[in-house]
């Protein structure tokens, strides 16, 4: 079941919101579709991770996804934690 949420990177309205293990699926019109790890979510929420440039994040998502049909898992290490 999809719900509406806010992309934690660019603050756009996004779809997804369902959990896959510890990850949350985010389908953002700007950043693309990705799975954000629970640790990365918590660190972004509490300000431990640096602010992420949305363009660099889009590039990261595209690079990690490659030609896969699956949404890539983005971890705190990918973001800079």
C-alpha positions in Angstrom: 0.0 0.0 0.0 1.4 3.4 -1.0 1.0 6.4 1.1 2.1 10.0 0.7 5.2 11.3 2.4 7.8 14.0 2.1 11.1 13.2 0.4 13.7 13.6 3.2 16.2 15.0 0.6 14.3 17.6 -1.3 11.1 17.9 0.7 8.9 17.2 -2.3 5.7 15.3 -1.9 6.5 11.7 -2.7 4.8 8.3 -2.9 5.9 5.1 -1.2 6.2 5.0 2.5 6.1 1.2 2.8 8.9 -0.7 4.6 11.1 -3.3 3.0 13.0 -4.7 5.9 14.6 -1.7 7.7 14.3 0.4 4.5 11.5 2.8 3.5 10.6 3.1 -0.2 10.5 6.7 -1.4 9.2 7.5 -4.9 10.1 11.2 -5.4 9.3 13.1 -8.6 12.6 14.9 -8.3 15.0 12.4 -6.7 13.6 9.2 -8.3 12.7 6.0 -6.6 14.9 4.7 -3.8 15.0 2.8 -0.5 16.3 4.8 2.4 17.9 2.7 5.2 16.4 3.2 8.7 19.7 4.4 10.0 20.0 7.1 7.3 16.4 8.2 8.0 17.1 8.6 11.7 20.4 10.4 11.1 18.8 12.8 8.5 15.9 13.4 10.9 18.1 14.3 13.9 20.6 16.4 11.8 23.6 14.1 12.2 24.0 13.7 8.5 24.9 16.8 6.4 22.4 18.4 4.2 22.3 16.6 0.9 22.4 18.4 -2.4 19.3 17.1 -4.4 21.2 17.0 -7.7 24.1 15.0 -6.2 21.5 12.7 -4.6 19.7 12.2 -7.9 23.0 11.2 -9.5 23.7 8.9 -6.6 20.3 7.2 -7.0 20.8 6.8 -10.7 24.4 5.5 -10.3 23.4 2.9 -7.6 20.3 1.8 -9.6 22.1 1.3 -12.9 20.0 -0.8 -15.2 18.2 -2.6 -12.3 14.4 -2.5 -12.1 14.8 -2.4 -8.2 15.0 0.8 -6.2 18.6 1.1 -4.8 19.1 1.1 -1.1 20.7 4.4 0.1 22.6 4.2 3.4 24.1 6.7 5.7 27.5 5.8 4.2 26.2 6.8 0.8 25.1 10.2 2.1 28.2 10.9 4.0 27.8 9.5 7.5 
